[in-house]
Structure formats: structure tokens, C-alpha cells
């Protein structure tokens, strides 16, 4: 399966947000809806910092402005 | 392998941008750098419309403003 794990990066630390993310959709600017393969949803405020699909990683960061 | 294929959605049509995308990184607002598993890079102007990792799909759309 090709889901990924989402993290919020704060001061260089990766805090887990959600595992096994399937869908990532923008809700509004800097707000994203994540849906896991199990169907649970989470809203994330922040911007995408980097995604590494081969490493199964989605990194978010807080907007700095 | 868990790379995905990137498409630009224009009027409901999905035009392929790049296959086997590994890394997605913001360059600036509404500009993204894609790097494939083969190491080639592409810059995409637009916003992320939806990603379905299990389906290996990344959909971009042109900003409507």
C-alpha cells in the first residue's frame, strides 16, 4: 500500500499527525484535509514543507508570517 | 514503489505532468518542484487540487483568481 505518514515539523522535530494517509485535499489556504486508508479524517493547519512518497512521508510546517 | 503520477486538471481533463514522482516541494506560493524517482525535476505552477496516494495520483489545478 502506498499511503504515507504525516508529520508537523516544529523546530526541526517531526510530530506525528496521522498514519496511513491516503487523501490530501486543500480546505482553504494553508488548511488541509487528510483522510487515512481507514477513513478517519483530520484537518491540518499549516503548509506543506515537503513530501517524499518513496519514504512515505508528508511534512507540514507552520506558516511563518 | 510508492511514487505517484502528477496531472494538471484543466476543464475536467487530466493532462499528465510527470510520472513516478517521489518528492513534492513548494518553491513559492502556488509553485511546486517535483522530482521523480529517476531524478528529473519539473516546476509546476498551480495549486494542489487533490492527492490520492493509494491511487498514485497527484492532481494540480490552475489558480482561479
Backbone of each chain as nested JSON, in Angstrom:
{
  "chains": [
    {"id": "A", "residues": [
      {"number": 1, "name": "UNK", "atoms": {"N": [0.846, -1.202, 0.0], "CA": [0.0, 0.0, 0.0], "C": [0.875, 1.243, 0.0]}},
      {"number": 2, "name": "UNK", "atoms": {"N": [0.34, 2.288, -0.585], "CA": [1.188, 3.447, -0.808], "C": [0.732, 4.675, -0.046]}},
      {"number": 3, "name": "UNK", "atoms": {"N": [0.107, 4.464, 1.05], "CA": [-0.214, 5.584, 1.91], "C": [1.071, 6.124, 2.539]}},
      {"number": 4, "name": "UNK", "atoms": {"N": [0.964, 7.294, 3.178], "CA": [2.137, 7.921, 3.793], "C": [1.789, 8.366, 5.211]}},
      {"number": 5, "name": "UNK", "atoms": {"N": [2.791, 8.734, 5.955], "CA": [2.57, 9.236, 7.302], "C": [2.808, 10.745, 7.307]}},
      {"number": 6, "name": "UNK", "atoms": {"N": [1.929, 11.462, 7.984], "CA": [2.01, 12.925, 8.007], "C": [2.587, 13.393, 9.34]}},
      {"number": 7, "name": "UNK", "atoms": {"N": [3.45, 14.391, 9.248], "CA": [4.104, 14.953, 10.432], "C": [4.032, 16.473, 10.378]}},
      {"number": 8, "name": "UNK", "atoms": {"N": [3.99, 17.103, 11.539], "CA": [4.174, 18.549, 11.639], "C": [5.6, 18.785, 12.113]}},
      {"number": 9, "name": "UNK", "atoms": {"N": [6.344, 19.584, 11.354], "CA": [7.726, 19.875, 11.741], "C": [7.744, 21.187, 12.525]}},
      {"number": 10, "name": "UNK", "atoms": {"N": [8.154, 21.095, 13.775], "CA": [8.238, 22.269, 14.638], "C": [9.644, 22.298, 15.234]}},
      {"number": 11, "name": "UNK", "atoms": {"N": [10.369, 23.343, 14.955], "CA": [11.756, 23.456, 15.421], "C": [12.58, 22.206, 15.084]}},
      {"number": 12, "name": "UNK", "atoms": {"N": [12.396, 21.726, 13.877], "CA": [13.183, 20.585, 13.429], "C": [12.698, 19.232, 13.917]}},
      {"number": 13, "name": "UNK", "atoms": {"N": [11.687, 19.235, 14.794], "CA": [11.149, 17.97, 15.31], "C": [9.917, 17.558, 14.511]}},
      {"number": 14, "name": "UNK", "atoms": {"N": [9.836, 16.3, 14.168], "CA": [8.684, 15.786, 13.441], "C": [7.686, 15.169, 14.418]}},
      {"number": 15, "name": "UNK", "atoms": {"N": [6.553, 15.847, 14.585], "CA": [5.489, 15.293, 15.436], "C": [4.476, 14.592, 14.539]}},
      {"number": 16, "name": "UNK", "atoms": {"N": [4.159, 13.343, 14.835], "CA": [3.188, 12.626, 14.001], "C": [1.814, 13.292, 14.023]}},
      {"number": 17, "name": "UNK", "atoms": {"N": [1.211, 13.424, 12.853], "CA": [-0.167, 13.935, 12.76], "C": [-1.112, 12.771, 12.479]}},
      {"number": 18, "name": "UNK", "atoms": {"N": [-0.778, 11.991, 11.477], "CA": [-1.669, 10.895, 11.083], "C": [-0.863, 9.842, 10.332]}},
      {"number": 19, "name": "UNK", "atoms": {"N": [-1.201, 8.603, 10.567], "CA": [-0.577, 7.496, 9.84], "C": [-1.462, 7.058, 8.684]}},
      {"number": 20, "name": "UNK", "atoms": {"N": [-0.856, 6.428, 7.708], "CA": [-1.599, 5.782, 6.618], "C": [-2.532, 6.748, 5.885]}},
      {"number": 21, "name": "UNK", "atoms": {"N": [-1.985, 7.926, 5.552], "CA": [-2.771, 8.934, 4.837], "C": [-2.935, 8.507, 3.381]}},
      {"number": 22, "name": "UNK", "atoms": {"N": [-4.146, 8.58, 2.912], "CA": [-4.442, 8.283, 1.509], "C": [-4.692, 9.578, 0.743]}},
      {"number": 23, "name": "UNK", "atoms": {"N": [-5.643, 10.39, 1.25], "CA": [-6.074, 11.593, 0.514], "C": [-5.606, 12.855, 1.228]}},
      {"number": 24, "name": "UNK", "atoms": {"N": [-5.098, 13.8, 0.454], "CA": [-4.743, 15.13, 0.951], "C": [-5.442, 16.131, 0.052]}},
      {"number": 25, "name": "UNK", "atoms": {"N": [-6.252, 16.983, 0.665], "CA": [-7.031, 17.942, -0.116], "C": [-6.987, 19.293, 0.564]}},
      {"number": 26, "name": "UNK", "atoms": {"N": [-6.847, 20.373, -0.206], "CA": [-6.904, 21.693, 0.419], "C": [-8.327, 22.02, 0.846]}},
      {"number": 27, "name": "UNK", "atoms": {"N": [-8.445, 22.608, 2.019], "CA": [-9.742, 23.074, 2.513], "C": [-9.862, 24.564, 2.229]}},
      {"number": 28, "name": "UNK", "atoms": {"N": [-8.836, 25.296, 2.626], "CA": [-8.708, 26.71, 2.307], "C": [-7.212, 26.972, 2.358]}},
      {"number": 29, "name": "UNK", "atoms": {"N": [-6.772, 28.205, 2.216], "CA": [-5.333, 28.441, 2.198], "C": [-4.699, 27.944, 3.489]}},
      {"number": 30, "name": "UNK", "atoms": {"N": [-3.67, 27.144, 3.336], "CA": [-2.918, 26.628, 4.479], "C": [-3.764, 25.803, 5.434]}},
      {"number": 31, "name": "UNK", "atoms": {"N": [-4.792, 25.189, 4.921], "CA": [-5.562, 24.226, 5.707], "C": [-5.813, 23.022, 4.808]}},
      {"number": 32, "name": "UNK", "atoms": {"N": [-5.519, 21.858, 5.328], "CA": [-5.584, 20.633, 4.536], "C": [-6.433, 19.598, 5.241]}},
      {"number": 33, "name": "UNK", "atoms": {"N": [-7.147, 18.842, 4.456], "CA": [-7.923, 17.735, 4.991], "C": [-7.182, 16.451, 4.646]}},
      {"number": 34, "name": "UNK", "atoms": {"N": [-6.888, 15.667, 5.651], "CA": [-6.239, 14.379, 5.444], "C": [-7.254, 13.275, 5.708]}},
      {"number": 35, "name": "UNK", "atoms": {"N": [-7.236, 12.27, 4.875], "CA": [-8.101, 11.1, 5.077], "C": [-7.204, 9.873, 5.029]}},
      {"number": 36, "name": "UNK", "atoms": {"N": [-7.308, 9.052, 6.049], "CA": [-6.466, 7.847, 6.085], "C": [-7.137, 6.707, 5.322]}},
      {"number": 37, "name": "UNK", "atoms": {"N": [-6.389, 5.654, 5.124], "CA": [-6.974, 4.484, 4.454], "C": [-8.071, 3.841, 5.3]}},
      {"number": 38, "name": "UNK", "atoms": {"N": [-8.135, 4.204, 6.585], "CA": [-9.18, 3.672, 7.455], "C": [-10.427, 4.559, 7.446]}},
      {"number": 39, "name": "UNK", "atoms": {"N": [-10.341, 5.699, 6.75], "CA": [-11.498, 6.566, 6.612], "C": [-11.568, 7.68, 7.637]}},
      {"number": 40, "name": "UNK", "atoms": {"N": [-10.637, 7.725, 8.579], "CA": [-10.698, 8.822, 9.537], "C": [-10.086, 10.077, 8.921]}},
      {"number": 41, "name": "UNK", "atoms": {"N": [-10.576, 11.219, 9.371], "CA": [-10.188, 12.493, 8.777], "C": [-9.544, 13.39, 9.818]}},
      {"number": 42, "name": "UNK", "atoms": {"N": [-8.688, 14.262, 9.334], "CA": [-8.072, 15.24, 10.214], "C": [-7.84, 16.523, 9.41]}},
      {"number": 43, "name": "UNK", "atoms": {"N": [-8.059, 17.647, 10.06], "CA": [-7.787, 18.944, 9.437], "C": [-6.451, 19.445, 9.978]}},
      {"number": 44, "name": "UNK", "atoms": {"N": [-5.57, 19.846, 9.08], "CA": [-4.241, 20.314, 9.463], "C": [-4.083, 21.758, 9.027]}},
      {"number": 45, "name": "UNK", "atoms": {"N": [-3.705, 22.62, 9.958], "CA": [-3.39, 23.999, 9.595], "C": [-1.879, 24.094, 9.425]}},
      {"number": 46, "name": "UNK", "atoms": {"N": [-1.453, 24.58, 8.276], "CA": [-0.029, 24.691, 8.009], "C": [0.203, 24.57, 6.517]}},
      {"number": 47, "name": "UNK", "atoms": {"N": [1.467, 24.659, 6.126], "CA": [1.75, 24.477, 4.713], "C": [2.571, 23.207, 4.516]}},
      {"number": 48, "name": "UNK", "atoms": {"N": [2.525, 22.714, 3.307], "CA": [3.312, 21.523, 3.005], "C": [4.766, 21.943, 2.895]}},
      {"number": 49, "name": "UNK", "atoms": {"N": [5.604, 21.288, 3.65], "CA": [7.036, 21.59, 3.636], "C": [7.735, 20.71, 2.606]}},
      {"number": 50, "name": "UNK", "atoms": {"N": [7.351, 19.459, 2.564], "CA": [7.978, 18.51, 1.648], "C": [7.214, 17.201, 1.702]}},
      {"number": 51, "name": "UNK", "atoms": {"N": [7.104, 16.554, 0.587], "CA": [6.562, 15.202, 0.566], "C": [7.592, 14.297, -0.074]}},
      {"number": 52, "name": "UNK", "atoms": {"N": [7.811, 13.16, 0.53], "CA": [8.699, 12.123, -0.026], "C": [7.867, 10.862, -0.14]}},
      {"number": 53, "name": "UNK", "atoms": {"N": [7.349, 10.613, -1.293], "CA": [6.407, 9.497, -1.408], "C": [7.1, 8.15, -1.256]}},
      {"number": 54, "name": "UNK", "atoms": {"N": [8.314, 8.042, -1.779], "CA": [9.024, 6.763, -1.671], "C": [9.332, 6.458, -0.192]}},
      {"number": 55, "name": "UNK", "atoms": {"N": [9.578, 7.524, 0.572], "CA": [9.802, 7.36, 2.024], "C": [8.497, 7.384, 2.827]}},
      {"number": 56, "name": "UNK", "atoms": {"N": [7.353, 7.557, 2.155], "CA": [6.039, 7.557, 2.816], "C": [5.916, 8.708, 3.809]}},
      {"number": 57, "name": "UNK", "atoms": {"N": [6.448, 9.861, 3.442], "CA": [6.446, 10.982, 4.384], "C": [5.797, 12.23, 3.793]}},
      {"number": 58, "name": "UNK", "atoms": {"N": [4.959, 12.837, 4.603], "CA": [4.384, 14.135, 4.275], "C": [4.712, 15.051, 5.437]}},
      {"number": 59, "name": "UNK", "atoms": {"N": [5.462, 16.107, 5.152], "CA": [5.853, 17.02, 6.225], "C": [5.104, 18.337, 6.069]}},
      {"number": 60, "name": "UNK", "atoms": {"N": [4.458, 18.748, 7.141], "CA": [3.824, 20.055, 7.195], "C": [4.653, 20.957, 8.098]}},
      {"number": 61, "name": "UNK", "atoms": {"N": [4.48, 22.265, 7.91], "CA": [5.115, 23.212, 8.834], "C": [4.147, 24.347, 9.068]}},
      {"number": 62, "name": "UNK", "atoms": {"N": [4.326, 25.013, 10.193], "CA": [3.507, 26.177, 10.476], "C": [3.932, 27.3, 9.538]}},
      {"number": 63, "name": "UNK", "atoms": {"N": [2.972, 28.068, 9.12], "CA": [3.252, 29.216, 8.254], "C": [3.984, 30.274, 9.067]}},
      {"number": 64, "name": "UNK", "atoms": {"N": [5.083, 30.774, 8.525], "CA": [5.824, 31.784, 9.293], "C": [5.52, 33.163, 8.737]}},
      {"number": 65, "name": "UNK", "atoms": {"N": [4.333, 33.67, 9.062], "CA": [4.091, 35.082, 8.697], "C": [2.955, 35.646, 9.531]}}
    ]},
    {"id": "B", "residues": [
      {"number": 1, "name": "UNK", "atoms": {"N": [7.014, 0.145, -5.245], "CA": [7.411, 1.56, -5.106], "C": [6.167, 2.43, -4.968]}},
      {"number": 2, "name": "UNK", "atoms": {"N": [6.315, 3.505, -4.241], "CA": [5.134, 4.286, -3.894], "C": [5.141, 5.685, -4.47]}},
      {"number": 3, "name": "UNK", "atoms": {"N": [5.793, 5.85, -5.568], "CA": [5.718, 7.122, -6.254], "C": [4.322, 7.297, -6.846]}},
      {"number": 4, "name": "UNK", "atoms": {"N": [4.032, 8.514, -7.32], "CA": [2.709, 8.811, -7.877], "C": [2.869, 9.524, -9.218]}},
      {"number": 5, "name": "UNK", "atoms": {"N": [1.776, 9.634, -9.919], "CA": [1.799, 10.366, -11.189], "C": [1.091, 11.702, -11.002]}},
      {"number": 6, "name": "UNK", "atoms": {"N": [1.68, 12.744, -11.566], "CA": [1.128, 14.089, -11.402], "C": [0.406, 14.517, -12.672]}},
      {"number": 7, "name": "UNK", "atoms": {"N": [-0.734, 15.166, -12.466], "CA": [-1.563, 15.633, -13.58], "C": [-1.985, 17.076, -13.322]}},
      {"number": 8, "name": "UNK", "atoms": {"N": [-2.176, 17.827, -14.406], "CA": [-2.814, 19.14, -14.319], "C": [-4.25, 18.972, -14.795]}},
      {"number": 9, "name": "UNK", "atoms": {"N": [-5.19, 19.377, -13.95], "CA": [-6.602, 19.263, -14.325], "C": [-7.053, 20.591, -14.929]}},
      {"number": 10, "name": "UNK", "atoms": {"N": [-7.44, 20.539, -16.185], "CA": [-7.926, 21.729, -16.893], "C": [-9.268, 21.382, -17.511]}},
      {"number": 11, "name": "UNK", "atoms": {"N": [-10.299, 22.098, -17.103], "CA": [-11.659, 21.816, -17.589], "C": [-12.021, 20.339, -17.417]}},
      {"number": 12, "name": "UNK", "atoms": {"N": [-11.656, 19.791, -16.3], "CA": [-12.029, 18.406, -16.009], "C": [-11.134, 17.354, -16.65]}},
      {"number": 13, "name": "UNK", "atoms": {"N": [-10.217, 17.778, -17.508], "CA": [-9.308, 16.834, -18.173], "C": [-7.995, 16.744, -17.403]}},
      {"number": 14, "name": "UNK", "atoms": {"N": [-7.501, 15.551, -17.234], "CA": [-6.229, 15.343, -16.545], "C": [-5.104, 15.214, -17.568]}},
      {"number": 15, "name": "UNK", "atoms": {"N": [-4.251, 16.252, -17.611], "CA": [-3.095, 16.186, -18.511], "C": [-1.884, 15.729, -17.702]}},
      {"number": 16, "name": "UNK", "atoms": {"N": [-1.196, 14.692, -18.141], "CA": [-0.027, 14.224, -17.391], "C": [1.06, 15.293, -17.311]}},
      {"number": 17, "name": "UNK", "atoms": {"N": [1.609, 15.461, -16.133], "CA": [2.748, 16.369, -15.934], "C": [4.029, 15.558, -15.79]}},
      {"number": 18, "name": "UNK", "atoms": {"N": [3.986, 14.577, -14.914], "CA": [5.19, 13.786, -14.649], "C": [4.783, 12.443, -14.051]}},
      {"number": 19, "name": "UNK", "atoms": {"N": [5.496, 11.417, -14.434], "CA": [5.273, 10.085, -13.875], "C": [6.286, 9.807, -12.765]}},
      {"number": 20, "name": "UNK", "atoms": {"N": [5.928, 8.887, -11.898], "CA": [6.859, 8.385, -10.884], "C": [7.452, 9.497, -10.026]}},
      {"number": 21, "name": "UNK", "atoms": {"N": [6.568, 10.38, -9.541], "CA": [7.006, 11.487, -8.689], "C": [7.334, 10.952, -7.293]}},
      {"number": 22, "name": "UNK", "atoms": {"N": [8.472, 11.353, -6.804], "CA": [8.876, 10.98, -5.446], "C": [8.712, 12.171, -4.505]}},
      {"number": 23, "name": "UNK", "atoms": {"N": [9.335, 13.308, -4.872], "CA": [9.367, 14.469, -3.985], "C": [8.509, 15.604, -4.54]}},
      {"number": 24, "name": "UNK", "atoms": {"N": [7.729, 16.222, -3.651], "CA": [6.953, 17.417, -3.979], "C": [7.319, 18.464, -2.94]}},
      {"number": 25, "name": "UNK", "atoms": {"N": [7.799, 19.602, -3.416], "CA": [8.243, 20.654, -2.503], "C": [7.748, 21.995, -2.997]}},
      {"number": 26, "name": "UNK", "atoms": {"N": [7.281, 22.848, -2.093], "CA": [6.893, 24.191, -2.533], "C": [8.127, 25.01, -2.882]}},
      {"number": 27, "name": "UNK", "atoms": {"N": [8.03, 25.746, -3.966], "CA": [9.1, 26.668, -4.352], "C": [8.74, 28.062, -3.854]}},
      {"number": 28, "name": "UNK", "atoms": {"N": [7.524, 28.475, -4.178], "CA": [6.944, 29.711, -3.677], "C": [5.45, 29.478, -3.736]}},
      {"number": 29, "name": "UNK", "atoms": {"N": [4.632, 30.474, -3.443], "CA": [3.193, 30.225, -3.432], "C": [2.731, 29.739, -4.794]}},
      {"number": 30, "name": "UNK", "atoms": {"N": [2.013, 28.638, -4.761], "CA": [1.444, 28.054, -5.984], "C": [2.494, 27.69, -7.022]}},
      {"number": 31, "name": "UNK", "atoms": {"N": [3.679, 27.387, -6.582], "CA": [4.704, 26.836, -7.466], "C": [5.345, 25.665, -6.731]}},
      {"number": 32, "name": "UNK", "atoms": {"N": [5.42, 24.545, -7.411], "CA": [5.887, 23.311, -6.781], "C": [7.007, 22.717, -7.6]}},
      {"number": 33, "name": "UNK", "atoms": {"N": [7.964, 22.13, -6.908], "CA": [9.045, 21.413, -7.567], "C": [8.763, 19.919, -7.413]}},
      {"number": 34, "name": "UNK", "atoms": {"N": [8.713, 19.236, -8.517], "CA": [8.517, 17.781, -8.496], "C": [9.825, 17.115, -8.877]}},
      {"number": 35, "name": "UNK", "atoms": {"N": [10.154, 16.058, -8.187], "CA": [11.342, 15.281, -8.521], "C": [10.897, 13.826, -8.657]}},
      {"number": 36, "name": "UNK", "atoms": {"N": [11.221, 13.222, -9.77], "CA": [10.817, 11.828, -9.979], "C": [11.836, 10.883, -9.363]}},
      {"number": 37, "name": "UNK", "atoms": {"N": [11.486, 9.612, -9.316], "CA": [12.42, 8.607, -8.79], "C": [13.656, 8.481, -9.675]}},
      {"number": 38, "name": "UNK", "atoms": {"N": [13.576, 9.005, -10.903], "CA": [14.719, 8.957, -11.81], "C": [15.609, 10.192, -11.656]}},
      {"number": 39, "name": "UNK", "atoms": {"N": [15.162, 11.129, -10.821], "CA": [15.977, 12.303, -10.539], "C": [15.664, 13.509, -11.399]}},
      {"number": 40, "name": "UNK", "atoms": {"N": [14.762, 13.377, -12.36], "CA": [14.438, 14.56, -13.171], "C": [13.458, 15.447, -12.408]}},
      {"number": 41, "name": "UNK", "atoms": {"N": [13.556, 16.738, -12.695], "CA": [12.785, 17.728, -11.953], "C": [11.861, 18.49, -12.88]}},
      {"number": 42, "name": "UNK", "atoms": {"N": [10.771, 18.963, -12.299], "CA": [9.863, 19.809, -13.063], "C": [9.247, 20.828, -12.111]}},
      {"number": 43, "name": "UNK", "atoms": {"N": [9.078, 22.049, -12.611], "CA": [8.419, 23.086, -11.824], "C": [6.981, 23.211, -12.321]}},
      {"number": 44, "name": "UNK", "atoms": {"N": [6.043, 23.169, -11.393], "CA": [4.623, 23.229, -11.742], "C": [4.024, 24.479, -11.123]}},
      {"number": 45, "name": "UNK", "atoms": {"N": [3.368, 25.291, -11.956], "CA": [2.628, 26.432, -11.404], "C": [1.173, 26.019, -11.25]}},
      {"number": 46, "name": "UNK", "atoms": {"N": [0.649, 26.17, -10.064], "CA": [-0.733, 25.795, -9.802], "C": [-0.884, 25.416, -8.354]}},
      {"number": 47, "name": "UNK", "atoms": {"N": [-2.079, 25.019, -7.995], "CA": [-2.273, 24.576, -6.621], "C": [-2.631, 23.094, -6.609]}},
      {"number": 48, "name": "UNK", "atoms": {"N": [-2.397, 22.482, -5.488], "CA": [-2.753, 21.078, -5.356], "C": [-4.261, 20.989, -5.213]}},
      {"number": 49, "name": "UNK", "atoms": {"N": [-4.859, 20.205, -6.077], "CA": [-6.316, 20.023, -6.037], "C": [-6.665, 18.833, -5.143]}},
      {"number": 50, "name": "UNK", "atoms": {"N": [-5.894, 17.795, -5.27], "CA": [-6.168, 16.583, -4.5], "C": [-5.028, 15.607, -4.715]}},
      {"number": 51, "name": "UNK", "atoms": {"N": [-4.679, 14.887, -3.693], "CA": [-3.73, 13.789, -3.837], "C": [-4.404, 12.52, -3.343]}},
      {"number": 52, "name": "UNK", "atoms": {"N": [-4.277, 11.459, -4.087], "CA": [-4.752, 10.132, -3.689], "C": [-3.559, 9.201, -3.729]}},
      {"number": 53, "name": "UNK", "atoms": {"N": [-2.971, 8.982, -2.603], "CA": [-1.721, 8.221, -2.617], "C": [-1.945, 6.758, -2.965]}},
      {"number": 54, "name": "UNK", "atoms": {"N": [-3.043, 6.202, -2.496], "CA": [-3.304, 4.788, -2.789], "C": [-3.528, 4.594, -4.296]}},
      {"number": 55, "name": "UNK", "atoms": {"N": [-4.108, 5.617, -4.919], "CA": [-4.303, 5.584, -6.381], "C": [-3.096, 6.126, -7.139]}},
      {"number": 56, "name": "UNK", "atoms": {"N": [-2.047, 6.557, -6.43], "CA": [-0.828, 7.079, -7.068], "C": [-1.112, 8.328, -7.89]}},
      {"number": 57, "name": "UNK", "atoms": {"N": [-1.967, 9.191, -7.378], "CA": [-2.351, 10.361, -8.165], "C": [-2.128, 11.651, -7.41]}},
      {"number": 58, "name": "UNK", "atoms": {"N": [-1.545, 12.612, -8.113], "CA": [-1.419, 13.97, -7.594], "C": [-2.049, 14.873, -8.638]}},
      {"number": 59, "name": "UNK", "atoms": {"N": [-3.091, 15.594, -8.238], "CA": [-3.793, 16.466, -9.186], "C": [-3.502, 17.923, -8.843]}},
      {"number": 60, "name": "UNK", "atoms": {"N": [-3.046, 18.657, -9.837], "CA": [-2.867, 20.098, -9.698], "C": [-3.971, 20.8, -10.488]}},
      {"number": 61, "name": "UNK", "atoms": {"N": [-4.226, 22.047, -10.141], "CA": [-5.155, 22.847, -10.942], "C": [-4.597, 24.26, -11.007]}},
      {"number": 62, "name": "UNK", "atoms": {"N": [-5.019, 24.974, -12.039], "CA": [-4.609, 26.361, -12.148], "C": [-5.356, 27.164, -11.086]}},
      {"number": 63, "name": "UNK", "atoms": {"N": [-4.696, 28.133, -10.549], "CA": [-5.301, 29.012, -9.545], "C": [-6.359, 29.873, -10.231]}},
      {"number": 64, "name": "UNK", "atoms": {"N": [-7.539, 29.908, -9.637], "CA": [-8.595, 30.731, -10.276], "C": [-8.734, 32.032, -9.514]}},
      {"number": 65, "name": "UNK", "atoms": {"N": [-7.804, 32.947, -9.748], "CA": [-8.007, 34.297, -9.192], "C": [-7.183, 35.314, -9.957]}}
    ]}
  ]
}
